[in-house]
Amino acid sequence: MIAHLKGVILKKSPAQIVVDCGGVGYAAAIPLSTFFKVGEEGERVELFIHTHLTDNALSLFGFLTLDEKELFLKLISISGIGPKLAIAVLSGMDTETLAEAVRTSDVARIAMVPGIGKKTALRIAMELADKIDKKEKVLKAQSSKETEDLVSALLNMGFRRKEIEPVVDEIIKSQKGEDFERQLRACLKALSKV
């Protein structure tokens, strides 16, 4: 199975790209978001690839970012959504817009994508909601130990939770990888200005 291509762009169009990898040209269907961001013909490119095998064909689907590929895989896991329709969805809106539409259950926004009716848009919104929520819970869980330690220390110093949490989130983002004491000092400094 082909999972990644690195080479030179031989040809590109809004629907497809051909990448020369060591003398072999691989054609991959791409969403418009990838088309606009990859370089021009003759330039180097790296693509994340999904290999799709059916009785009739072996097809490659290429994405510039891993987020695009992951969202594509989530889309094709939905009943009734094939790779071509998933590419159409990703061409109609970028990954962040689609994730936001799913989070807010904006079925009308999803249905604006050519080839997507209201029923399919509703199915996408419902089925992707669980999959996107799971990813966000995993990301929150990874940083929760660090967050809990800082919140706990600040609560013990007499600060209120509602004023602590936004400051702690900001400090963890800006000082990722710093030790606990430095993060705590930064939190105290920020809270003294509030």
Backbone as CSV, one residue per row, in Angstrom:
resi,resn,N_x,N_y,N_z,CA_x,CA_y,CA_z,C_x,C_y,C_z
1,MET,0.841,-1.184,0.000,0.000,0.000,0.000,0.882,1.242,0.000
2,ILE,0.565,2.197,-0.836,1.315,3.450,-0.908,0.714,4.415,0.116
3,ALA,1.553,4.962,1.001,1.073,5.867,2.046,1.666,7.268,1.939
4,HIS,2.746,7.411,1.167,3.432,8.701,1.091,4.178,8.790,-0.233
5,LEU,4.148,9.952,-0.850,4.915,10.192,-2.078,5.758,11.439,-1.899
6,LYS,7.008,11.348,-2.365,7.905,12.499,-2.328,8.605,12.545,-3.668
7,GLY,8.439,13.644,-4.388,9.051,13.719,-5.699,8.816,15.057,-6.361
8,VAL,8.817,15.052,-7.691,8.663,16.270,-8.487,7.308,16.245,-9.181
9,ILE,6.632,17.395,-9.196,5.330,17.488,-9.857,5.537,17.474,-11.371
10,LEU,5.007,16.445,-12.035,5.065,16.380,-13.497,3.914,17.155,-14.111
11,LYS,2.737,17.011,-13.502,1.534,17.636,-14.040,0.543,17.806,-12.902
12,LYS,-0.199,18.900,-12.929,-1.254,19.052,-11.922,-2.457,19.740,-12.533
13,SER,-3.623,19.345,-12.051,-4.886,19.956,-12.437,-5.716,20.055,-11.155
14,PRO,-6.843,20.765,-11.185,-7.640,20.879,-9.956,-8.094,19.535,-9.371
15,ALA,-8.140,18.495,-10.173,-8.629,17.205,-9.689,-7.529,16.170,-9.486
16,GLN,-6.355,16.375,-10.103,-5.335,15.318,-10.078,-3.928,15.906,-10.137
17,ILE,-2.999,15.151,-9.558,-1.587,15.514,-9.621,-0.797,14.277,-10.037
18,VAL,0.245,14.472,-10.826,1.143,13.376,-11.194,2.513,13.717,-10.613
19,VAL,3.011,12.809,-9.768,4.285,13.026,-9.084,5.303,12.009,-9.578
20,ASP,6.481,12.505,-10.008,7.582,11.647,-10.451,8.410,11.284,-9.231
21,CYS,8.425,10.001,-8.911,9.211,9.493,-7.781,10.231,8.506,-8.332
22,GLY,11.441,8.962,-8.554,12.501,8.087,-9.051,12.208,7.511,-10.432
23,GLY,11.619,8.296,-11.304,11.364,7.840,-12.659,10.011,7.198,-12.885
24,VAL,9.227,7.046,-11.827,7.882,6.477,-11.944,6.878,7.580,-11.619
25,GLY,5.906,7.791,-12.498,4.894,8.824,-12.278,3.658,8.245,-11.622
26,TYR,3.305,8.786,-10.462,2.114,8.344,-9.733,1.035,9.411,-9.873
27,ALA,-0.153,9.008,-10.342,-1.288,9.920,-10.456,-2.164,9.756,-9.218
28,ALA,-2.494,10.883,-8.583,-3.336,10.851,-7.390,-4.418,11.914,-7.506
29,ALA,-5.639,11.538,-7.152,-6.724,12.512,-7.074,-6.465,13.387,-5.855
30,ILE,-6.733,14.682,-5.972,-6.489,15.614,-4.866,-7.684,16.545,-4.678
31,PRO,-7.880,17.034,-3.440,-8.908,18.057,-3.236,-8.363,19.423,-3.669
32,LEU,-9.242,20.372,-3.882,-8.819,21.714,-4.294,-7.884,22.364,-3.283
33,SER,-8.083,22.084,-1.997,-7.221,22.675,-0.964,-5.766,22.282,-1.192
34,THR,-5.526,21.048,-1.592,-4.162,20.599,-1.895,-3.682,21.223,-3.201
35,PHE,-4.548,21.270,-4.200,-4.181,21.847,-5.504,-3.639,23.264,-5.355
36,PHE,-4.319,24.089,-4.551,-3.914,25.490,-4.405,-2.620,25.651,-3.606
37,LYS,-2.306,24.686,-2.732,-1.138,24.844,-1.860,0.128,24.175,-2.378
38,VAL,-0.005,23.164,-3.242,1.213,22.527,-3.767,1.888,23.476,-4.747
39,GLY,3.141,23.224,-5.007,3.886,24.082,-5.926,3.459,23.889,-7.369
40,GLU,4.253,24.441,-8.250,3.979,24.346,-9.686,4.712,23.149,-10.282
41,GLU,4.415,22.853,-11.530,5.070,21.741,-12.227,6.579,21.953,-12.213
42,GLY,7.321,20.880,-11.933,8.776,20.943,-11.837,9.278,21.150,-10.417
43,GLU,8.384,21.513,-9.487,8.777,21.716,-8.086,8.609,20.420,-7.295
44,ARG,9.330,20.341,-6.169,9.252,19.163,-5.303,7.979,19.222,-4.457
45,VAL,7.460,18.037,-4.132,6.234,17.948,-3.339,6.273,16.689,-2.477
46,GLU,5.602,16.752,-1.339,5.391,15.589,-0.474,3.896,15.472,-0.241
47,LEU,3.353,14.289,-0.453,1.922,14.070,-0.270,1.669,12.860,0.627
48,PHE,0.652,12.977,1.471,0.161,11.819,2.215,-0.846,11.137,1.298
49,ILE,-0.744,9.837,1.177,-1.528,9.088,0.184,-2.453,8.077,0.855
50,HIS,-3.652,7.979,0.302,-4.556,6.875,0.644,-4.683,6.015,-0.608
51,THR,-4.383,4.731,-0.482,-4.509,3.793,-1.595,-5.871,3.120,-1.483
52,HIS,-6.679,3.260,-2.519,-8.027,2.699,-2.515,-8.121,1.600,-3.573
53,LEU,-8.397,0.390,-3.121,-8.453,-0.765,-4.018,-9.891,-1.251,-4.162
54,THR,-10.351,-1.361,-5.412,-11.668,-1.934,-5.693,-11.469,-3.086,-6.671
55,ASP,-12.559,-3.751,-7.054,-12.464,-4.846,-8.025,-11.941,-4.361,-9.370
56,ASN,-12.256,-3.116,-9.716,-11.912,-2.580,-11.036,-10.634,-1.758,-11.082
57,ALA,-10.229,-1.173,-9.943,-9.126,-0.209,-10.022,-8.341,-0.084,-8.725
58,LEU,-7.141,0.435,-8.879,-6.289,0.838,-7.766,-6.153,2.347,-7.900
59,SER,-6.693,3.097,-6.946,-6.690,4.554,-7.035,-5.903,5.151,-5.879
60,LEU,-5.210,6.257,-6.160,-4.472,6.986,-5.136,-5.154,8.325,-4.894
61,PHE,-5.222,8.719,-3.625,-5.780,10.005,-3.239,-4.712,10.709,-2.411
62,GLY,-4.340,11.922,-2.836,-3.232,12.633,-2.205,-3.671,13.853,-1.425
63,PHE,-2.930,14.117,-0.323,-3.249,15.245,0.560,-1.952,15.894,1.023
64,LEU,-1.964,17.209,1.087,-0.779,17.937,1.504,-0.552,17.819,3.011
65,THR,-1.642,17.721,3.782,-1.503,17.629,5.244,-2.104,16.325,5.762
66,LEU,-1.609,15.918,6.905,-2.118,14.712,7.548,-3.554,14.918,8.034
67,ASP,-3.890,16.153,8.440,-5.271,16.453,8.868,-6.261,16.202,7.746
68,GLU,-5.894,16.616,6.523,-6.773,16.376,5.372,-6.977,14.888,5.152
69,LYS,-5.886,14.127,5.230,-5.989,12.683,5.005,-6.851,12.026,6.080
70,GLU,-6.642,12.417,7.346,-7.420,11.828,8.438,-8.913,12.132,8.281
71,LEU,-9.233,13.367,7.886,-10.632,13.728,7.687,-11.222,12.967,6.496
72,PHE,-10.430,12.788,5.448,-10.848,11.992,4.286,-11.188,10.568,4.730
73,LEU,-10.325,9.961,5.549,-10.566,8.593,6.027,-11.825,8.515,6.882
74,LYS,-12.069,9.551,7.679,-13.296,9.576,8.480,-14.519,9.694,7.582
75,LEU,-14.397,10.500,6.543,-15.524,10.668,5.616,-15.853,9.357,4.895
76,ILE,-14.837,8.653,4.393,-15.131,7.417,3.644,-15.581,6.280,4.554
77,SER,-15.423,6.447,5.867,-15.926,5.419,6.791,-17.438,5.556,7.000
78,ILE,-18.014,6.662,6.526,-19.461,6.891,6.635,-20.172,6.150,5.501
79,SER,-21.203,5.433,5.841,-21.969,4.675,4.853,-22.487,5.602,3.754
80,GLY,-22.240,5.211,2.500,-22.724,5.989,1.363,-21.763,7.067,0.875
81,ILE,-20.637,7.246,1.570,-19.642,8.249,1.154,-18.422,7.502,0.614
82,GLY,-18.200,7.629,-0.674,-17.031,7.013,-1.296,-15.897,8.013,-1.400
83,PRO,-14.745,7.569,-1.896,-13.584,8.459,-2.001,-13.829,9.695,-2.870
84,LYS,-14.542,9.552,-3.972,-14.770,10.705,-4.855,-15.644,11.751,-4.172
85,LEU,-16.655,11.300,-3.439,-17.522,12.241,-2.729,-16.759,12.895,-1.572
86,ALA,-15.904,12.119,-0.898,-15.088,12.671,0.190,-14.142,13.748,-0.333
87,ILE,-13.556,13.515,-1.517,-12.693,14.524,-2.154,-13.518,15.773,-2.478
88,ALA,-14.755,15.572,-2.949,-15.636,16.710,-3.256,-15.916,17.538,-2.003
89,VAL,-16.133,16.854,-0.871,-16.387,17.559,0.391,-15.164,18.382,0.776
90,LEU,-13.977,17.769,0.713,-12.744,18.483,1.076,-12.401,19.583,0.073
91,SER,-12.894,19.467,-1.154,-12.699,20.529,-2.140,-13.660,21.684,-1.886
92,GLY,-14.819,21.363,-1.315,-15.840,22.375,-1.064,-15.585,23.207,0.174
93,MET,-14.829,22.667,1.128,-14.501,23.416,2.348,-13.233,22.839,2.972
94,ASP,-12.449,23.703,3.607,-11.212,23.215,4.219,-11.530,22.436,5.495
95,THR,-10.521,21.787,6.058,-10.734,20.897,7.201,-11.298,21.638,8.410
96,GLU,-10.815,22.856,8.664,-11.296,23.612,9.825,-12.762,24.019,9.649
97,THR,-13.128,24.452,8.447,-14.519,24.846,8.178,-15.454,23.656,8.323
98,LEU,-15.026,22.498,7.800,-15.849,21.291,7.914,-15.992,20.872,9.375
99,ALA,-14.894,20.893,10.123,-14.949,20.518,11.542,-15.876,21.453,12.306
100,GLU,-15.809,22.742,12.006,-16.682,23.722,12.672,-18.145,23.489,12.285
101,ALA,-18.395,23.207,11.015,-19.768,22.929,10.565,-20.318,21.684,11.258
102,VAL,-19.481,20.683,11.459,-19.902,19.454,12.143,-20.173,19.751,13.616
103,ARG,-19.261,20.495,14.264,-19.422,20.832,15.684,-20.710,21.611,15.939
104,THR,-21.048,22.526,15.027,-22.242,23.367,15.211,-23.482,22.791,14.523
105,SER,-23.339,21.582,13.962,-24.433,20.914,13.240,-25.001,21.800,12.126
106,ASP,-24.118,22.465,11.408,-24.510,23.354,10.305,-24.694,22.519,9.031
107,VAL,-25.810,21.806,8.975,-26.112,20.910,7.860,-26.228,21.691,6.550
108,ALA,-26.796,22.897,6.611,-26.962,23.724,5.408,-25.603,24.058,4.789
109,ARG,-24.615,24.329,5.618,-23.264,24.651,5.117,-22.651,23.439,4.415
110,ILE,-22.806,22.266,5.008,-22.257,21.039,4.413,-22.997,20.724,3.110
111,ALA,-24.311,20.968,3.091,-25.131,20.669,1.905,-24.810,21.595,0.726
112,MET,-24.076,22.683,0.958,-23.691,23.598,-0.125,-22.616,22.992,-1.031
113,VAL,-21.954,21.934,-0.564,-20.930,21.274,-1.374,-21.619,20.562,-2.539
114,PRO,-21.159,20.785,-3.780,-21.776,20.121,-4.933,-21.763,18.599,-4.773
115,GLY,-22.907,17.973,-5.012,-23.021,16.518,-4.908,-23.490,16.034,-3.552
116,ILE,-23.627,16.962,-2.590,-24.073,16.594,-1.242,-25.489,17.125,-1.040
117,GLY,-26.419,16.208,-0.814,-27.793,16.599,-0.518,-27.977,16.783,0.977
118,LYS,-29.172,17.173,1.382,-29.435,17.425,2.808,-29.309,16.162,3.652
119,LYS,-29.794,15.029,3.111,-29.714,13.775,3.876,-28.265,13.356,4.097
120,THR,-27.457,13.463,3.041,-26.038,13.103,3.155,-25.323,14.073,4.088
121,ALA,-25.657,15.360,3.992,-25.048,16.370,4.870,-25.385,16.079,6.327
122,LEU,-26.619,15.680,6.587,-27.038,15.344,7.951,-26.273,14.120,8.455
123,ARG,-26.120,13.113,7.586,-25.365,11.909,7.960,-23.906,12.272,8.283
124,ILE,-23.301,13.127,7.444,-21.916,13.558,7.682,-21.820,14.278,9.024
125,ALA,-22.731,15.213,9.273,-22.704,15.981,10.522,-22.842,15.071,11.741
126,MET,-23.762,14.115,11.657,-24.001,13.232,12.806,-22.839,12.267,13.038
127,GLU,-22.365,11.626,11.972,-21.339,10.600,12.142,-19.949,11.187,12.396
128,LEU,-19.660,12.340,11.805,-18.352,12.959,12.046,-18.263,13.585,13.428
129,ALA,-19.412,14.003,13.978,-19.407,14.656,15.294,-18.723,13.774,16.333
130,ASP,-19.079,12.488,16.375,-18.476,11.568,17.348,-16.984,11.419,17.109
131,LYS,-16.593,11.312,15.852,-15.182,11.081,15.518,-14.327,12.305,15.808
132,ILE,-14.862,13.495,15.573,-14.119,14.723,15.867,-14.042,14.934,17.375
133,ASP,-15.144,14.665,18.090,-15.139,14.805,19.551,-14.110,13.899,20.188
134,LYS,-13.983,12.653,19.686,-13.002,11.722,20.245,-11.596,12.268,20.109
135,LYS,-11.263,12.835,18.938,-9.928,13.388,18.711,-9.661,14.537,19.681
136,GLU,-10.658,15.421,19.883,-10.468,16.556,20.777,-10.306,16.099,22.225
137,LYS,-11.052,15.042,22.613,-10.911,14.525,23.980,-9.514,13.961,24.206
138,VAL,-8.961,13.275,23.205,-7.602,12.730,23.311,-6.595,13.864,23.458
139,LEU,-6.751,14.926,22.660,-5.831,16.065,22.743,-5.920,16.744,24.097
140,LYS,-7.146,16.891,24.638,-7.304,17.509,25.957,-6.708,16.624,27.037
141,ALA,-6.879,15.304,26.906,-6.354,14.378,27.912,-4.832,14.414,27.966
142,GLN,-4.180,14.641,26.828,-2.719,14.681,26.801,-2.178,15.842,27.624
143,SER,-2.859,16.965,27.629,-2.351,18.117,28.356,-3.013,18.279,29.720
144,SER,-3.954,17.408,30.074,-4.729,17.615,31.283,-3.903,17.468,32.562
145,LYS,-2.903,16.605,32.592,-2.073,16.423,33.791,-1.357,17.717,34.133
146,GLU,-0.763,18.337,33.134,-0.074,19.614,33.297,-1.056,20.687,33.778
147,THR,-2.216,20.723,33.142,-3.244,21.711,33.487,-3.744,21.494,34.912
148,GLU,-4.033,20.245,35.264,-4.543,19.928,36.606,-3.567,20.353,37.687
149,ASP,-2.283,20.104,37.465,-1.272,20.470,38.465,-1.257,21.973,38.704
150,LEU,-1.262,22.748,37.611,-1.237,24.209,37.750,-2.523,24.731,38.388
151,VAL,-3.677,24.219,37.945,-4.957,24.661,38.512,-5.019,24.335,39.996
152,SER,-4.604,23.137,40.348,-4.620,22.712,41.755,-3.747,23.622,42.617
153,ALA,-2.537,23.906,42.152,-1.624,24.774,42.905,-2.223,26.173,43.088
154,LEU,-2.816,26.713,42.043,-3.391,28.064,42.114,-4.651,28.108,42.984
155,LEU,-5.444,27.038,42.952,-6.619,26.966,43.830,-6.178,26.955,45.287
156,ASN,-5.107,26.213,45.578,-4.578,26.143,46.949,-4.041,27.489,47.417
157,MET,-3.693,28.370,46.473,-3.207,29.708,46.826,-4.354,30.700,46.992
158,GLY,-5.588,30.242,46.741,-6.744,31.093,46.987,-7.384,31.725,45.759
159,PHE,-6.896,31.406,44.573,-7.506,31.955,43.352,-8.782,31.186,43.024
160,ARG,-9.700,31.841,42.293,-10.951,31.200,41.884,-10.755,30.489,40.547
161,ARG,-11.447,29.340,40.398,-11.299,28.501,39.201,-11.603,29.272,37.910
162,LYS,-12.658,30.079,37.909,-13.047,30.743,36.663,-12.001,31.756,36.185
163,GLU,-11.201,32.328,37.106,-10.152,33.241,36.670,-8.853,32.502,36.354
164,ILE,-8.706,31.311,36.917,-7.483,30.523,36.722,-7.436,29.862,35.345
165,GLU,-8.532,29.187,34.961,-8.504,28.319,33.776,-8.052,29.006,32.480
166,PRO,-8.570,30.205,32.138,-8.089,30.820,30.885,-6.600,31.175,30.937
167,VAL,-6.136,31.594,32.111,-4.709,31.948,32.265,-3.836,30.702,32.122
168,VAL,-4.245,29.621,32.764,-3.474,28.362,32.699,-3.415,27.862,31.256
169,ASP,-4.543,27.888,30.547,-4.559,27.449,29.148,-3.589,28.267,28.306
170,GLU,-3.588,29.580,28.508,-2.708,30.473,27.735,-1.233,30.209,28.053
171,ILE,-0.909,30.024,29.329,0.479,29.779,29.738,0.969,28.441,29.198
172,ILE,0.131,27.419,29.238,0.533,26.102,28.733,0.787,26.172,27.228
173,LYS,-0.033,26.930,26.499,0.188,27.084,25.053,1.490,27.827,24.773
174,SER,1.729,28.911,25.507,2.896,29.753,25.219,4.198,29.183,25.794
175,GLN,4.103,28.357,26.835,5.313,27.817,27.467,5.313,26.292,27.472
176,LYS,4.911,25.718,26.361,4.873,24.256,26.243,6.275,23.686,26.440
177,GLY,6.405,22.699,27.282,7.700,22.058,27.510,8.488,22.658,28.670
178,GLU,8.058,23.814,29.172,8.740,24.419,30.325,8.421,23.616,31.585
179,ASP,9.276,23.764,32.615,9.012,23.017,33.845,7.867,23.668,34.631
180,PHE,7.354,22.935,35.611,6.183,23.337,36.383,6.393,24.685,37.078
181,GLU,7.564,24.884,37.693,7.819,26.117,38.455,7.754,27.357,37.563
182,ARG,8.340,27.283,36.374,8.308,28.438,35.459,6.889,28.738,35.009
183,GLN,6.132,27.672,34.715,4.745,27.867,34.305,3.920,28.475,35.442
184,LEU,4.168,28.009,36.665,3.441,28.533,37.828,3.767,30.008,38.036
185,ARG,5.050,30.381,37.923,5.453,31.788,38.061,4.776,32.646,36.993
186,ALA,4.729,32.125,35.758,4.097,32.866,34.662,2.604,33.044,34.939
187,CYS,1.950,32.012,35.484,0.534,32.105,35.825,0.313,33.165,36.910
188,LEU,1.150,33.152,37.933,1.031,34.131,39.021,1.229,35.545,38.503
189,LYS,2.191,35.715,37.612,2.444,37.032,37.038,1.236,37.508,36.229
190,ALA,0.657,36.612,35.427,-0.519,36.974,34.625,-1.734,37.265,35.505
191,LEU,-1.899,36.482,36.578,-3.036,36.683,37.463,-2.912,37.966,38.272
192,SER,-1.682,38.408,38.530,-1.495,39.655,39.286,-1.935,40.871,38.473
193,LYS,-1.975,40.731,37.140,-2.406,41.835,36.264,-3.916,41.892,36.101
194,VAL,-4.595,40.777,36.469,-6.049,40.698,36.271,-6.768,41.561,37.306
